[in-house]
Structures are given as C-alpha cells and as structure tokens.
Amino acid sequence: MTVVVQNDKKGVGRTVGARAAVLAVLAAAALAAGCSRPADPVPPAQGQQLLPAPPARALDSYADRLHATFAARAAAARRWSLKQVPLTPPAPPARKLRAHARPGFQVEHQESWDLPPVFTTVPTRDKVVFLTIDDGAEKDPAFLRMMNDLKIPYTAFLTDYLIKDDYAYFRTMQSSGVTLNNHTLHHRYLPGLSYEQQRREICGMQDIMEKQFGTRPTMFRPPYGNYNQDTLRAAKSCGIRYAPIWNEEVYVDHWEFRETNQRLRPGDIVLTHFRGRAEWNGTMVDDMRRFLDYVTAHGYAVARLEDYL
C-alpha cells in the first residue's frame, strides 16, 4: 500500500521537530499508562499501521478472479467471432419478482381464478434481457459449446415430438444450468382444442419432463403464443405458474419487435428457435452471434429468467 505525502522542503525542519515533540509526549503518556495499569494491553507502535494480510489477500484474489473471468470471456468472444465481449449481468434481485399479465393479454377471471399470467417483459429496471429458445428441432453441439464458453444463460421451452429422438442433448444442456420448460407434446394450436385436449398437451408434457429430466416445470409457453382461458386453466391444473411469451424475436438474419418503437427495453423476453441450415439461412451459432452482437451494442446483458421470477 502506497501512502501519498505532500513534500514541502521549506517546512521540513519545523515538521521534524514538531513530530519529535509529539512522539515524546505520546511515549510519556504510554509509559505512565503502563505503570498505572500493568494489565492493559501494550498500545501499538506509533506511525502507519499495515492492513491485516488476510483482507488484503482477499481483495487481491477477488480482483484476480474478476480479471481472469473477463479475460476468459474476451477470449471466448474472439473464438466465436463476436464484435464485442458480452456484458456481465448484475446480481439478480434478492427477492424474486412477481410478473403480472400484460394489459390486453388477460383472459376472463385472470385474477380471481389466479391463472398463470401471460407477459412479455419482466418488471425490472436492470438493463438485462432474457433469452428463450423454443421447440428443440435442431440439436447443434456447436451451439452448446458456444453458450458454455461465453457463459450466456438461456431458458428452453421444449416440445416432445421434436426432442424425443435425442433427450440426451437436452440433458447435457440441463447439466450446464439451463432450465427446461414446457412447450406441449405436439406444438398444436391450443385455442382450437377442447379443455381436455389442451390439458393432455400440457400435463402430458409435464409427465415427459419429469420422466426425462427429473422435474416438472413451473413455466409454460403456448405454441405460437396463442392461448385462451382453457389454456391457462389447464396449465394451472398441471402446476404451471407462469406463461411467458416474448417481446422480440431474433432470426439468423433479422430481428422482429412487438413494440412500435423497435427497441429493447429492460426485462424484455427475447425468443428464438432451435433451427439450423435446413430451415434458416445459417446455424444456431450464427443466430446467437446476431443476438449477442445486437444486445451488447445496445448496452444490455443477458440474464437468467429463473433468477428473477
């Protein structure tokens, strides 16, 4: 630790003399105190006291970890040809937030029946967005490597008929901390089905999720973002608490915005899909590169949806 001292050459003699006098007085007082109370602890020597070593080492260690984390992320950004290093999200809120149905997205008896709310944005002032990926058609190992390398959180909403040929791919995803959620068994247009048919689609997927991944999700996304009151009633009966949809959708070659101002907002939920060259003009890695370059350029970090809800 370096101490900055003003160097006044003209006053050196006076300063040294005054300091000596002060030290003499303090020494005499310490001696007197020691004679009168021999059991008292010996006072520390005069002058600057060094910081205790453990806290100093802890600060150095913390700084080293921060530097190493950023260096690793910067190296990963270069490997995956990103224009900038993705921003690190702030610490999640100490208490989970409560999302409510977006105005105009409610169904009848939304509140009185305590139905799962449909919303497009999480109520936070943090400059973060939430990446969600739907269905599970494409199973690109390079995508998993990229997201693990960059430590980018995301949430998956899975449809059974598209993932059942390779549940192991999504178990690998889950093992890296990704939450897997419900996107129905067959990705059907739910408002065109009866209540019981909708319930089979949603609750049946809950059973698959529990069997294959060990947990019954609390979040559900209706296919195409379409739902009615029966959808939310059925979802609630299956243990669903939230039905988030999205405010922006990113493709490999463009973005689409729900809001007329065509801008990201704090807490926005962004949708993309498990798609590859067979359906899009690029890979999931290309899609993620477009997503990350855009949100970083606009000053947003990617946060984990489950940390906020």
C-alpha positions as CSV (number, residue, x, y, z in Angstrom):
1,M,0.0,0.0,0.0
2,T,1.5,3.4,-1.0
3,V,0.8,6.5,1.1
4,V,0.9,9.8,-0.8
5,V,2.6,12.6,1.3
6,Q,2.9,16.2,0.4
7,N,6.6,17.2,0.1
8,D,7.2,20.7,1.5
9,K,11.0,21.2,1.6
10,K,10.8,24.6,3.2
11,G,9.0,23.3,6.2
12,V,11.0,20.1,6.7
13,G,12.9,21.2,9.8
14,R,9.8,22.6,11.5
15,T,7.9,19.4,10.7
16,V,10.5,17.1,12.0
17,G,10.9,19.0,15.2
18,A,7.2,19.1,15.8
19,R,6.8,15.4,15.1
20,A,9.6,14.6,17.6
21,A,7.8,16.6,20.3
22,V,4.5,14.9,19.6
23,L,6.2,11.5,19.8
24,A,7.9,12.3,23.1
25,V,4.6,13.3,24.6
26,L,2.8,10.2,23.4
27,A,5.6,8.0,24.6
28,A,5.5,9.5,28.1
29,A,1.7,9.1,28.2
30,A,2.0,5.5,27.2
31,L,4.7,4.9,29.8
32,A,2.5,6.4,32.5
33,A,-0.5,4.4,31.4
34,G,1.6,1.2,31.5
35,C,2.8,1.9,35.1
36,S,-0.6,2.7,36.4
37,R,-2.4,-0.3,34.7
38,P,0.1,-3.1,34.1
39,A,-2.6,-5.4,32.9
40,D,-3.6,-3.2,30.0
41,P,-2.5,-4.3,26.5
42,V,0.5,-2.6,25.1
43,P,-0.5,0.1,22.6
44,P,0.7,-0.3,19.0
45,A,3.8,1.5,17.9
46,Q,3.2,5.0,16.5
47,G,3.0,5.5,12.8
48,Q,1.1,4.0,9.9
49,Q,-0.3,0.5,10.7
50,L,-0.4,-2.0,7.8
51,L,-3.7,-3.5,6.8
52,P,-4.1,-7.1,8.1
53,A,-2.8,-9.5,5.5
54,P,-5.9,-11.7,5.0
55,P,-8.3,-8.9,3.8
56,A,-5.6,-7.6,1.5
57,R,-5.0,-11.0,0.1
58,A,-8.8,-11.5,-0.3
59,L,-9.1,-8.2,-2.3
60,D,-6.2,-9.3,-4.5
61,S,-7.8,-12.7,-5.0
62,Y,-11.2,-11.1,-5.9
63,A,-9.5,-8.8,-8.4
64,D,-7.6,-11.6,-9.9
65,R,-10.8,-13.6,-10.3
66,L,-12.6,-10.7,-12.0
67,H,-9.7,-10.2,-14.4
68,A,-9.5,-14.0,-15.2
69,T,-13.3,-14.1,-15.8
70,F,-13.2,-11.2,-18.2
71,A,-10.1,-12.5,-19.9
72,A,-11.8,-15.9,-20.4
73,R,-15.0,-14.3,-21.8
74,A,-13.0,-12.0,-24.1
75,A,-11.1,-15.0,-25.4
76,A,-14.4,-16.8,-26.0
77,A,-15.8,-13.8,-27.8
78,R,-12.9,-13.8,-30.2
79,R,-13.2,-17.6,-30.8
80,W,-16.9,-17.2,-31.7
81,S,-16.3,-14.0,-33.8
82,L,-18.4,-11.6,-31.7
83,K,-17.9,-7.9,-32.3
84,Q,-17.8,-7.2,-28.5
85,V,-17.4,-9.0,-25.3
86,P,-20.9,-9.7,-23.9
87,L,-21.8,-7.7,-20.8
88,T,-22.0,-9.4,-17.5
89,P,-25.5,-9.1,-15.9
90,P,-25.9,-7.6,-12.4
91,A,-26.6,-9.7,-9.4
92,P,-30.2,-11.0,-9.5
93,P,-32.7,-9.4,-7.1
94,A,-32.5,-10.6,-3.5
95,R,-36.3,-11.3,-3.7
96,K,-38.0,-12.9,-6.7
97,L,-40.2,-10.6,-8.7
98,R,-43.9,-11.1,-9.4
99,A,-44.9,-10.9,-13.0
100,H,-48.4,-10.0,-13.9
101,A,-50.4,-10.5,-17.1
102,R,-49.6,-7.8,-19.6
103,P,-52.5,-5.4,-20.2
104,G,-54.6,-6.7,-23.1
105,F,-53.2,-10.2,-22.6
106,Q,-55.5,-11.2,-19.7
107,V,-58.3,-13.7,-20.0
108,E,-61.7,-13.6,-18.2
109,H,-61.2,-14.3,-14.5
110,Q,-57.5,-13.9,-14.8
111,E,-57.0,-12.5,-11.3
112,S,-60.0,-14.0,-9.5
113,W,-59.0,-17.6,-10.6
114,D,-55.3,-16.8,-10.1
115,L,-54.5,-18.1,-13.6
116,P,-50.8,-18.1,-14.9
117,P,-50.1,-14.7,-16.3
118,V,-49.0,-14.2,-19.9
119,F,-46.4,-11.4,-20.2
120,T,-43.6,-10.3,-22.5
121,T,-41.4,-8.3,-20.1
122,V,-40.1,-9.0,-16.6
123,P,-40.7,-6.0,-14.2
124,T,-37.1,-4.9,-13.6
125,R,-35.1,-1.7,-14.1
126,D,-31.9,-3.8,-14.7
127,K,-30.6,-3.3,-18.2
128,V,-31.0,-7.0,-19.0
129,V,-32.9,-9.2,-21.5
130,F,-33.8,-12.8,-21.2
131,L,-33.1,-15.3,-24.0
132,T,-35.6,-18.1,-24.5
133,I,-35.4,-20.8,-27.2
134,D,-38.3,-22.8,-28.4
135,D,-39.2,-26.3,-29.5
136,G,-36.0,-28.4,-29.8
137,A,-35.9,-29.3,-33.6
138,E,-32.2,-28.5,-34.1
139,K,-29.6,-30.2,-31.8
140,D,-26.4,-28.4,-32.7
141,P,-23.4,-29.3,-30.5
142,A,-21.5,-26.2,-31.5
143,F,-24.4,-24.1,-30.0
144,L,-23.9,-25.8,-26.6
145,R,-20.1,-25.2,-26.8
146,M,-20.6,-21.6,-27.7
147,M,-23.1,-20.8,-24.9
148,N,-20.9,-22.7,-22.3
149,D,-17.8,-20.9,-23.5
150,L,-19.4,-17.5,-23.2
151,K,-21.4,-18.3,-20.1
152,I,-24.6,-17.0,-21.6
153,P,-27.8,-18.0,-19.7
154,Y,-31.0,-19.0,-21.5
155,T,-34.2,-20.9,-21.0
156,A,-35.5,-23.6,-23.2
157,F,-39.2,-24.4,-23.9
158,L,-39.4,-27.9,-25.3
159,T,-41.9,-29.9,-27.4
160,D,-41.8,-33.6,-27.0
161,Y,-42.3,-34.8,-30.6
162,L,-39.2,-32.7,-31.6
163,I,-36.9,-33.7,-28.8
164,K,-37.7,-37.4,-28.2
165,D,-35.1,-38.6,-30.7
166,D,-32.4,-37.1,-28.5
167,Y,-33.3,-36.4,-24.9
168,A,-29.6,-36.7,-24.1
169,Y,-28.8,-33.5,-25.9
170,F,-31.2,-31.6,-23.6
171,R,-29.9,-33.4,-20.5
172,T,-26.4,-32.0,-21.4
173,M,-28.0,-28.6,-21.7
174,Q,-29.7,-29.0,-18.3
175,S,-26.4,-30.1,-16.7
176,S,-24.9,-26.7,-17.6
177,G,-27.6,-24.9,-15.7
178,V,-30.2,-24.3,-18.3
179,T,-33.8,-24.6,-17.1
180,L,-36.0,-26.8,-19.4
181,N,-39.7,-25.8,-19.6
182,N,-43.0,-26.9,-21.2
183,H,-43.9,-26.2,-24.8
184,T,-46.5,-29.0,-25.1
185,L,-46.4,-32.5,-26.6
186,H,-47.1,-31.8,-30.2
187,H,-47.0,-28.0,-30.7
188,R,-50.6,-27.7,-31.7
189,Y,-52.7,-24.5,-31.9
190,L,-54.2,-24.7,-28.4
191,P,-57.3,-22.4,-28.8
192,G,-58.6,-24.8,-31.4
193,L,-58.7,-27.7,-28.9
194,S,-61.1,-28.5,-26.1
195,Y,-60.1,-28.0,-22.4
196,E,-59.4,-31.7,-22.0
197,Q,-57.3,-31.9,-25.2
198,Q,-55.3,-28.8,-24.1
199,R,-54.8,-30.4,-20.7
200,R,-53.4,-33.6,-22.3
201,E,-51.0,-31.5,-24.3
202,I,-49.7,-29.6,-21.3
203,C,-49.9,-32.1,-18.5
204,G,-48.6,-34.9,-20.8
205,M,-45.5,-32.8,-21.4
206,Q,-45.2,-32.2,-17.7
207,D,-45.0,-36.0,-17.3
208,I,-42.4,-36.3,-20.0
209,M,-40.3,-33.6,-18.5
210,E,-40.4,-35.3,-15.1
211,K,-39.5,-38.7,-16.5
212,Q,-36.7,-37.5,-18.8
213,F,-35.3,-34.5,-16.8
214,G,-36.4,-35.1,-13.2
215,T,-38.6,-32.1,-12.7
216,R,-42.0,-30.7,-13.5
217,P,-41.6,-27.2,-14.9
218,T,-43.4,-24.2,-13.5
219,M,-43.2,-22.2,-16.8
220,F,-45.1,-23.0,-20.0
221,R,-45.1,-21.3,-23.3
222,P,-48.2,-21.8,-25.6
223,P,-47.2,-22.7,-29.2
224,Y,-47.2,-19.6,-31.5
225,G,-48.0,-17.5,-28.4
226,N,-51.7,-18.4,-28.8
227,Y,-53.9,-19.3,-25.8
228,N,-57.4,-18.8,-24.3
229,Q,-58.9,-19.2,-20.9
230,D,-58.9,-23.0,-21.1
231,T,-55.2,-22.9,-21.9
232,L,-54.4,-21.1,-18.7
233,R,-56.8,-23.2,-16.6
234,A,-55.3,-26.4,-17.9
235,A,-51.7,-25.1,-17.4
236,K,-52.6,-24.1,-13.8
237,S,-54.0,-27.6,-13.1
238,C,-50.7,-29.1,-14.3
239,G,-48.6,-27.0,-11.8
240,I,-47.7,-24.1,-14.1
241,R,-47.2,-20.7,-12.5
242,Y,-46.1,-18.5,-15.4
243,A,-46.8,-18.4,-19.2
244,P,-44.2,-16.0,-20.6
245,I,-44.2,-15.3,-24.3
246,W,-41.9,-12.6,-25.9
247,N,-41.3,-9.0,-26.8
248,E,-38.7,-9.6,-29.5
249,E,-37.9,-12.5,-31.8
250,V,-34.4,-13.0,-33.3
251,Y,-33.7,-14.9,-36.5
252,V,-30.4,-15.7,-38.1
253,D,-30.8,-12.7,-40.5
254,H,-33.1,-10.2,-38.8
255,W,-35.0,-9.1,-35.6
256,E,-38.7,-8.6,-35.1
257,F,-40.2,-6.3,-32.5
258,R,-43.5,-6.3,-30.8
259,E,-43.3,-2.6,-29.8
260,T,-43.7,0.1,-32.4
261,N,-40.5,1.9,-31.3
262,Q,-38.5,-1.2,-32.4
263,R,-36.3,-1.1,-29.3
264,L,-35.2,-3.3,-26.5
265,R,-36.5,-2.5,-23.0
266,P,-35.2,-3.6,-19.6
267,G,-36.6,-7.0,-18.7
268,D,-37.6,-7.9,-22.3
269,I,-38.0,-11.6,-23.2
270,V,-36.4,-12.5,-26.5
271,L,-37.5,-15.5,-28.5
272,T,-35.5,-17.6,-30.9
273,H,-35.8,-21.3,-32.0
274,F,-33.7,-24.4,-32.3
275,R,-33.2,-24.1,-36.0
276,G,-30.3,-24.8,-38.4
277,R,-29.5,-24.5,-42.1
278,A,-32.3,-26.9,-43.1
279,E,-34.8,-24.2,-42.3
280,W,-32.8,-21.0,-41.8
281,N,-30.0,-19.4,-43.8
282,G,-27.5,-20.1,-41.1
283,T,-26.8,-22.1,-37.9
284,M,-27.7,-21.6,-34.3
285,V,-24.2,-20.2,-33.8
286,D,-24.9,-17.6,-36.5
287,D,-28.3,-16.8,-34.8
288,M,-26.6,-16.4,-31.4
289,R,-23.9,-14.2,-32.9
290,R,-26.6,-11.8,-34.2
291,F,-28.4,-11.8,-30.9
292,L,-25.3,-11.2,-28.8
293,D,-23.9,-8.5,-31.0
294,Y,-27.1,-6.6,-31.0
295,V,-27.9,-6.7,-27.3
296,T,-24.3,-5.9,-26.4
297,A,-24.1,-2.9,-28.8
298,H,-27.3,-1.5,-27.1
299,G,-25.8,-1.9,-23.6
300,Y,-27.8,-4.9,-22.4
301,A,-26.6,-8.0,-20.6
302,V,-28.3,-11.4,-20.9
303,A,-29.7,-12.6,-17.5
304,R,-31.2,-15.9,-16.4
305,L,-35.0,-15.7,-16.4
306,E,-35.4,-18.0,-13.4
307,D,-33.2,-15.8,-11.3
308,Y,-35.9,-13.0,-11.5
309,L,-39.1,-15.0,-11.2
